[in-house]
Amino acid sequence: MAVHIRLKRFGTKNRQQWRIVVSDAKMPRDGRFIEEIGSYDPLPADEKFEVNKERLDYWLKQGAQLSSALRSLLKRAKRLKKV
């Protein structure tokens, strides 16, 4: 079973929010998932980005693949924390 860590959209029109989930690669974007490990809200002035680092590391060690969008969000979060 191929496992991906990706964003799941929820919220309303023009007020979207995203959850960071671990899911089977065959499931649709907003479909069934294995575990929720964080959230991302792009609309406040200071974007809210929360992720359970321990669970993220666990799933990466198990062979899960990050989506490209989530990879760029993690990179941007690391860069902003260092500044």
MOJONOR-V684541 format. One record per helix or strand of 3 or more residues. SS is the DSSP state (@ for helix, = for strand). FROM is the first residue (numbers start at 1). TO is the last residue. If there is no record, write none. Layout:
SS|FROM|TO ; SS|FROM|TO
This chain:
=|3|12 ; =|15|24 ; =|35|41 ; =|48|51 ; @|53|61 ; @|68|82
